[in-house]
Amino acid sequence: MDQGTTIENASPKGQSGADVGTRAGSTAANACTLVIFGADGDLTKRLLIPALYNLASSKLLSNDFSVFGVDRGQNTTESWKGSLDHMLRSFTTDPTSESYTPELDEAAWQWLSQRLNHIQGDFTKDDTFTDIRKAIGNGNAIFYLAVPSRFFAVIIEGLGKSGLLRQEDGKFRNVIIEKPFGSDLASAQALNACILKHGDESQYYRIDHFLGKETVQSIMALRFANGMFEPTWRREYIDHVQITASETVGVEGRGSFYEGTGALRDMVPNHLFTLLCMVAMEPPNSFDADDVRSEKAKLLSAIQPLDPNQAVRAQYEAGTSLGHDVSAYRQEPDVAPDSRTETYVALKLLIDNWRWAGVPFYIRTGKHMAGRKTEISIHHRPAPYNMFRDTPVDQLTPNVVRLLIDPEQGVVTQFDAKVPGPEMRLGQVQSALHYKDFFQEKPAVGYETLLYDCMMGDGTLFQRADAIEASWRAVQPLLDAWSGNQAQLHSYAAGSQGPEAADALLARDGRSWLPVGHEAGSQQKASK
């Protein structure tokens, strides 16, 4: 139903509040207006506004920056700002929140709050886009689609028809599109075809907030800036790679969304393939956006189509997680009692290029597991054993480089060292770099860098159309195989390491997963 369109304006720009100019060593983003479709939604409140607040606190927003939030609810500018103020202040009391900040920078929040405006309107109606055009004028603008994916094409068609994507007089008009970008290869191709009718590829910023995490970006620095890593980052020295994204939470009241999505669609073509690209792509010619994105697209195109026989899907049953009893997935609200939606997926993939030929990449993600962990572990081939054959050492353990992404950020290397004593005995030791020990960490939700880069016209950390389609093309065989009710669905207890079938997936190759739930390799292990 058409809700009508009402615009509420906040205080004029440039009046009282913090002077958010540049700080030493940094540059304020280009002046622009950010239009958020889905202003009343959870994403805006929990992540986008906190990210903008953090940018304001770091003095990285232009004094000519402004925000227009668009939604069909009954909010006015003042009521919208009030709800955002309440949400932001709640983060100061919840250390477990991803938006946690010890205290609120009142001057920065006042500065940002003065630049917030609300537009009440149905974004399926032409009148809404007409009023947006009148409100933002002819300057630089970014349109953020913080809405369910079914509205992506509708909104972009509205922007295109109303002329809001037309770039004139050197001004930019960019669009940020949230995941999921399609639900399979055909829908991703259709959405790309739709949006490219209304704008150039360079105007679209397909966002994955994993790439906003400092540790993910630091993978390129670790690989390409260090002579101790770069020469050995290849099949001659690496046995296999594990990529893990385990969660201790369940579907958290989003049963209706998750039923039509599942772990594969929700995590693999976007988040986990993002990590795969960072760890496996070839060195780009430069850090220019097109060079970096071209290498990512080439890597994704080199993935062999996934074999359903090399993949495991599972669903959590009742169990205990973090000391609390957990119901089975099928007992969650808005979940069918006979649901076959997977909450866990593990798979083995191979990459057909000279660097990685024959090196398996094992990927897993799941909900209600034994621990929260996002990391990449690089397992090196063991050194030759011959010189230790007449010693008490019975085997050499492989060296492992673990890239910690969440909840801790850092790098852990595991290797063998001699145990003190008269005999040649080896023990596994580790050396750890935690970013917090070397660098000052600022509160961040993962969107700060991505929003800033879009304002600066830097698409390096965003997905291009060819990469999106290559990702879906790789997983399409699994989607096809799992679409019927005959596809096998395993189970695992909530709070466990996952299904036994996932362990068997690696065991048949003579390998095993690093455990979740505690630090793998944290204790020294002596060889017999």
Number of C-alpha atoms within 10 A of each C-alpha: 7 11 15 12 20 16 19 15 16 19 13 11 16 15 11 12 16 19 16 22 17 16 11 7 5 11 14 20 23 19 17 23 22 22 23 23 25 21 27 22 13 12 13 20 20 18 19 22 25 26 24 23 24 25 23 25 20 17 22 21 27 19 23 14 19 23 23 25 24 27 23 22 15 13 20 18 20 16 12 19 18 14 13 19 16 11 16 22 15 14 20 15 13 13 11 8 13 16 23 20 21 12 10 16 14 12 16 21 21 16 22 25 23 20 21 24 23 26 28 23 26 20 22 16 17 15 17 25 24 17 16 21 15 9 16 18 11 16 15 20 25 23 24 24 21 22 22 13 16 11 15 20 16 16 21 23 19 21 24 17 15 17 14 22 23 17 17 11 7 8 13 19 24 26 24 20 22 18 20 20 24 20 18 19 19 14 14 21 17 12 15 21 13 16 21 15 12 19 20 12 14 15 21 24 28 20 26 21 20 20 21 21 20 17 22 22 15 15 18 19 11 17 19 17 11 11 10 11 13 13 12 13 18 18 17 15 15 20 21 20 22 20 24 23 23 24 19 18 18 21 18 9 12 13 20 14 13 19 18 12 17 21 22 24 19 18 21 23 25 23 16 21 20 23 22 21 18 21 21 21 20 17 16 17 10 9 12 12 15 17 14 21 23 17 20 27 21 17 23 27 19 16 18 14 18 19 17 18 11 15 19 24 28 24 27 27 18 17 18 17 20 15 8 9 12 21 17 19 25 19 16 18 14 14 21 15 12 8 13 24 23 25 25 28 24 26 24 20 19 18 20 16 13 9 15 21 13 16 19 20 19 23 22 25 24 29 25 32 29 24 22 19 23 21 23 25 22 22 18 21 17 15 11 8 11 7 7 14 10 9 11 13 17 14 13 18 18 18 21 22 21 21 25 21 22 16 11 15 19 20 21 18 17 21 17 19 15 14 17 10 7 6 11 15 19 23 20 21 19 18 11 12 14 13 16 12 9 8 8 8 10 10 15 22 21 20 24 23 19 25 24 19 19 23 25 16 18 17 23 20 23 25 20 22 20 17 22 22 23 22 24 26 21 21 22 20 15 21 18 12 15 18 12 10 10 9 14 12 15 19 18 22 21 27 26 18 21 29 20 13 17 24 16 15 21 18 12 9 9 8 13 14 20 14 15 20 18 12 11 12 17 13 11 15 14 15 18 11
